[in-house]
Amino acid sequence: DIQMTQSPSTLSASVGDTVTITCRASQSISSWLAWYQQKPGKAPKLLIYKASTLETGVPSRFSGSESGTEFTLTITSLQPEDFATYFCQQYNKYSSLTFGGGTKVEI
Amino acid sequence: EGQLLESGGGLIQPGGSLRLSCEASGFTFGTYAMSWVRQAPGKGLEWVSAVSGRGRSTYYADSVRGRFTISRDNSGSRLFLQMNSLKAEDTAVYYCAKDDGDYVSGTGGYFDSWGQGTLVTVSS
């Protein structure tokens, strides 16, 4: 299975900050990576797919990038509603989809 | 965007069986692959199983293969997960998730709609 190592596991930030979350794949996944946001007690919400394509309706302060097997989610000008947990997910191998361990963005 | 509503969760003893259902609306159900994704209390997300749009191809995580069976009824826009030989480590919220495409046609692989989840607790 392809392992997704996400860091940090927790991130403390303030409103207005720019934060960066990283996911590293254990092998090449091309650009087949998605990012989700999850708030407590709620289902995950798709933010980005194909490493850098913003899902319709997602604010432009969210962006994704890639460098080899390392993928980054950046949130610029953090808003109060952005405090949540973020997960990456690889879909290079459909028979074995895997998620990163999650990053909790807290105040 | 689709709407998904899971049902069928509950408290079950180890070794028991449970069948989860997911009712879909707002999209052409048979056009998209569907998956079940679970989340143990306080933990991360774990993909469990997927089924192609026509239901002919299925995939399973190693942790559930041989115990769980995914299926779908496209005429009724429903997704199912039959769970047998349940273990304590299967305790989780189970989400029904709509794929953005259908992997048998080389598209999708990520999830653009999710249900609210149904809690399965395996305990004696």
Interface residues (C-beta under 8 A of the other chain):
Chain A: D1 W32 A34 Y36 Q38 K42 A43 P44 K45 L46 Y49 E55 F87 Q89 Y91 N92 Y94 S95 S96 L97 T98 F99 G100 G101 G102
Chain B: S35 G44 L45 E46 W47 A50 Y59 A61 D62 Y95 D100 Y103 G108 G109 Y110 F111 D112 W114 G115 Q116 G117
